[in-house]
Amino acid sequence: AAGQGQRRGRAKAPQQRPLTTHCANGPNQVWCWDITWMPSTVRGRYFYWYMMKDIYSRKLVMNEVWEQESAEHASELLHKGCLREGIAGRPLVLHSDNGSAMKGATMRAAMIDLGVEPSFSRPRVSNDNAFAEALFRTAKYCPLWPEQPFDTLEQARAWVQRFVQWYNEEHCHSGLKHVSPGQRHRGEAGDLLARRRALYEDARMRNPARWSGAIRNWHLADVVYLNPERTDASVDMYKHAA
C-alpha cells in the first residue's frame, strides 16, 4: 500500500531471455559449440578443446585445441567451420552457453560477418546445451581417452583429431539408429537404414518363429530439436496436464 514493493537501486532489472528452442531438418542449420578442459602434466595448467557440432547429424564440424580460452580463437574456429562446410552467408544458428569466449566482441563480430544467428543457454540452466555436453562425456569416457594427462599441446591436438575421425566415421551413434554422424551428414543414412529394414524383414519371413512381433524400428526422425521440451507441442501438453 505504501508503494515499497517497487524495484530500488541502480542494478538493472532482470530481463527475460529468449527461447532457445531451434529445429533442424537438415545438416548445417543449427550448430552448438562449447569448450572443455583437457588436463596436462603440469598442475593447474589445462589445454582447451574448442568444438562445434551439428545437432542434426551429430557431426563434429570443427575442432581446435589451444592453451587459452578466448573469443579470438572462437571466431577463427567459426570462420574455418563455415568455409569447410561451404555455408558462409547461409542461415545458421549457433548455440552455446554464456561463457566469455562465447559472448566476446570478436566472436560476435565474426557471427555478424558470416550471417550466423546467436543462441545462448538460459542462466543457471545446465542442460540447455545438451548436445555439446553429451559429446564431451562420450569423449572422456570412451576407451580412446588416455590414462595419463597430456604432456604437450601437440599431443592434445593429435588425440582430438584421432577422436574426431573415430566419432564422425566409425562411431555407430545410438541416437542415429547406429549410423555414423558422417553418414548422416552426407545424406547416406536413409539408404543404409532402408537396407537394414529390408534385411530384418527378410529374416523374419524366413524364420518367423524367432520373432514375437514387429522388427526393430529403423526409422530415423527427419527433424531434430534443440531443447525439445520447449516446443509448442510440449508446452500445450504441460498446460493440459496441469
VMD Tcl script that draws the C-alpha trace (Angstrom):
set ca {
  {0.00 0.00 0.00}
  {2.95 2.33 0.64}
  {4.47 1.54 -2.77}
  {7.56 -0.10 -1.32}
  {7.29 -3.22 -3.47}
  {8.90 -1.48 -6.44}
  {12.42 -2.23 -7.56}
  {15.02 0.07 -5.98}
  {18.71 0.65 -6.61}
  {20.87 1.17 -9.68}
  {21.07 -2.51 -10.70}
  {19.39 -3.43 -13.95}
  {16.04 -5.15 -13.71}
  {16.01 -8.86 -14.66}
  {15.36 -9.42 -18.34}
  {13.52 -12.37 -19.81}
  {15.80 -14.47 -22.02}
  {14.55 -15.51 -25.48}
  {13.63 -19.13 -26.06}
  {16.49 -21.39 -27.09}
  {14.40 -23.95 -28.98}
  {15.56 -24.48 -32.57}
  {14.62 -27.00 -35.23}
  {16.87 -28.58 -37.88}
  {15.63 -30.79 -40.73}
  {19.00 -30.99 -42.46}
  {22.72 -30.52 -41.86}
  {24.32 -27.11 -41.31}
  {21.17 -25.44 -39.98}
  {21.82 -25.49 -36.23}
  {25.23 -25.91 -34.63}
  {26.17 -25.97 -30.98}
  {29.59 -25.33 -29.54}
  {31.47 -25.38 -26.29}
  {34.94 -25.53 -24.72}
  {36.21 -28.20 -22.35}
  {39.39 -28.58 -20.33}
  {41.96 -31.25 -21.17}
  {44.35 -31.97 -18.28}
  {48.11 -31.57 -18.65}
  {51.00 -33.00 -16.70}
  {51.55 -29.59 -15.07}
  {49.30 -28.95 -12.07}
  {46.92 -26.07 -12.71}
  {47.60 -25.98 -16.45}
  {44.99 -27.10 -18.98}
  {44.51 -27.30 -22.72}
  {41.22 -26.03 -24.13}
  {39.29 -28.05 -26.70}
  {37.04 -25.86 -28.86}
  {34.31 -27.91 -30.52}
  {31.47 -27.12 -32.96}
  {28.85 -29.79 -33.61}
  {25.91 -30.10 -36.00}
  {22.84 -31.12 -33.96}
  {21.08 -32.73 -36.96}
  {23.85 -35.13 -37.92}
  {25.87 -35.01 -34.65}
  {28.97 -34.46 -36.81}
  {31.91 -32.60 -35.29}
  {32.30 -29.95 -37.96}
  {35.26 -28.08 -36.43}
  {37.72 -28.70 -33.60}
  {40.80 -26.91 -32.29}
  {42.91 -27.15 -29.13}
  {44.59 -24.08 -27.64}
  {46.43 -23.15 -24.49}
  {43.99 -20.41 -23.53}
  {40.29 -19.63 -23.79}
  {39.47 -16.55 -25.86}
  {36.88 -15.10 -28.23}
  {39.61 -14.64 -30.88}
  {40.21 -18.40 -31.10}
  {36.44 -18.99 -31.17}
  {35.92 -16.58 -34.07}
  {38.73 -18.23 -36.02}
  {37.11 -21.61 -35.41}
  {33.76 -20.35 -36.71}
  {35.35 -18.90 -39.86}
  {37.11 -22.18 -40.59}
  {33.95 -24.21 -39.95}
  {31.81 -22.12 -42.30}
  {34.46 -22.25 -45.03}
  {34.92 -26.01 -44.66}
  {31.19 -26.66 -44.91}
  {30.68 -24.04 -47.63}
  {27.90 -22.22 -45.77}
  {29.29 -18.69 -45.37}
  {26.37 -16.28 -45.79}
  {23.71 -19.00 -45.45}
  {21.31 -19.13 -42.47}
  {22.87 -20.83 -39.48}
  {22.07 -20.85 -35.75}
  {25.00 -21.24 -33.38}
  {24.03 -22.21 -29.82}
  {26.31 -22.01 -26.79}
  {26.34 -21.27 -23.10}
  {27.09 -17.84 -21.63}
  {30.89 -18.04 -21.31}
  {33.11 -15.06 -22.00}
  {34.54 -16.64 -25.15}
  {31.01 -17.23 -26.47}
  {29.83 -13.66 -25.92}
  {33.04 -11.74 -26.66}
  {33.03 -8.84 -29.10}
  {35.36 -10.60 -31.54}
  {33.13 -13.67 -31.71}
  {30.02 -11.52 -32.12}
  {31.64 -9.59 -34.99}
  {32.55 -12.85 -36.72}
  {28.96 -14.08 -36.43}
  {27.64 -10.86 -37.94}
  {30.12 -11.09 -40.85}
  {29.11 -14.70 -41.57}
  {25.37 -14.16 -41.09}
  {25.20 -16.53 -38.11}
  {22.35 -16.16 -35.62}
  {23.48 -16.41 -31.98}
  {21.63 -18.50 -29.43}
  {22.50 -18.78 -25.74}
  {21.52 -21.02 -22.87}
  {19.31 -19.71 -20.11}
  {21.18 -18.57 -16.99}
  {21.74 -21.35 -14.47}
  {20.21 -23.99 -16.78}
  {22.86 -26.66 -17.29}
  {21.05 -28.77 -19.91}
  {20.33 -26.06 -22.50}
  {23.45 -27.15 -24.41}
  {22.91 -30.88 -24.03}
  {24.36 -31.95 -27.39}
  {27.75 -30.43 -26.56}
  {27.82 -31.77 -23.00}
  {26.93 -35.27 -24.22}
  {29.76 -35.15 -26.74}
  {32.35 -34.26 -24.12}
  {31.13 -37.06 -21.88}
  {31.44 -39.52 -24.77}
  {35.00 -38.32 -25.40}
  {36.19 -38.50 -21.80}
  {34.61 -41.89 -21.03}
  {35.44 -43.72 -24.26}
  {38.34 -46.22 -24.45}
  {40.35 -43.75 -26.54}
  {40.73 -41.32 -23.62}
  {44.31 -41.64 -22.30}
  {45.02 -42.82 -18.78}
  {47.62 -40.08 -18.22}
  {47.31 -36.30 -18.80}
  {48.70 -34.72 -21.96}
  {52.35 -33.63 -21.97}
  {52.19 -31.06 -24.78}
  {49.73 -29.08 -26.84}
  {50.67 -31.11 -29.92}
  {49.83 -34.33 -28.09}
  {46.40 -33.00 -27.10}
  {45.72 -31.86 -30.68}
  {46.73 -35.24 -32.09}
  {44.37 -37.02 -29.71}
  {41.45 -34.75 -30.62}
  {41.97 -35.33 -34.34}
  {42.06 -39.08 -33.76}
  {38.88 -38.93 -31.71}
  {37.10 -36.77 -34.31}
  {37.94 -39.24 -37.08}
  {36.61 -42.12 -34.99}
  {33.49 -40.28 -33.86}
  {32.48 -38.94 -37.29}
  {33.22 -42.02 -39.41}
  {33.41 -45.12 -37.21}
  {31.19 -44.48 -34.19}
  {27.75 -46.12 -34.57}
  {25.72 -43.44 -32.83}
  {22.81 -44.80 -30.80}
  {20.85 -41.57 -31.30}
  {21.13 -42.04 -35.08}
  {19.92 -45.67 -35.19}
  {23.55 -46.82 -35.22}
  {24.77 -44.98 -38.29}
  {27.79 -42.72 -38.07}
  {27.48 -38.92 -37.88}
  {29.41 -38.63 -41.13}
  {26.90 -40.86 -42.94}
  {24.01 -38.82 -41.59}
  {25.72 -35.55 -42.55}
  {26.31 -36.72 -46.14}
  {22.74 -37.98 -46.57}
  {23.66 -41.67 -46.64}
  {21.68 -42.72 -43.57}
  {18.33 -43.15 -45.36}
  {19.58 -45.77 -47.84}
  {21.58 -47.56 -45.17}
  {18.62 -47.83 -42.81}
  {16.35 -48.95 -45.66}
  {18.73 -51.85 -46.38}
  {18.76 -52.77 -42.70}
  {14.97 -52.72 -42.62}
  {14.79 -54.98 -45.69}
  {17.32 -57.37 -44.13}
  {15.27 -57.67 -40.95}
  {12.03 -58.19 -42.89}
  {13.65 -60.94 -44.93}
  {14.97 -62.63 -41.80}
  {11.52 -62.59 -40.21}
  {9.93 -64.07 -43.31}
  {12.48 -66.90 -43.48}
  {12.17 -67.78 -39.79}
  {9.01 -66.24 -38.26}
  {9.29 -68.37 -35.12}
  {12.17 -66.22 -33.92}
  {10.05 -63.06 -33.96}
  {7.37 -62.31 -31.41}
  {6.28 -59.03 -33.03}
  {7.45 -56.30 -35.34}
  {11.05 -55.90 -36.39}
  {13.37 -53.36 -34.83}
  {12.41 -49.75 -35.52}
  {14.93 -48.38 -38.02}
  {13.11 -45.11 -38.65}
  {15.27 -42.05 -38.06}
  {13.48 -38.79 -37.29}
  {13.70 -36.20 -40.06}
  {13.63 -33.29 -37.60}
  {15.93 -32.65 -34.65}
  {15.09 -30.12 -31.93}
  {17.45 -28.25 -29.68}
  {15.77 -28.37 -26.24}
  {12.63 -30.18 -27.46}
  {10.91 -29.77 -24.10}
  {10.29 -26.15 -25.07}
  {8.45 -26.75 -28.36}
  {4.85 -25.53 -28.71}
  {3.52 -29.09 -28.65}
  {5.19 -29.90 -25.35}
  {4.09 -26.58 -23.83}
  {0.47 -27.42 -24.73}
  {0.91 -30.87 -23.25}
  {2.17 -29.48 -19.96}
  {-0.74 -26.98 -19.85}
  {-3.29 -29.74 -20.29}
  {-1.51 -31.94 -17.72}
  {-1.58 -29.08 -15.21}
}
mol new
graphics top color blue
foreach p $ca { graphics top sphere $p radius 0.5 }
foreach p [lrange $ca 0 end-1] q [lrange $ca 1 end] { graphics top cylinder $p $q radius 0.2 }
display resetview
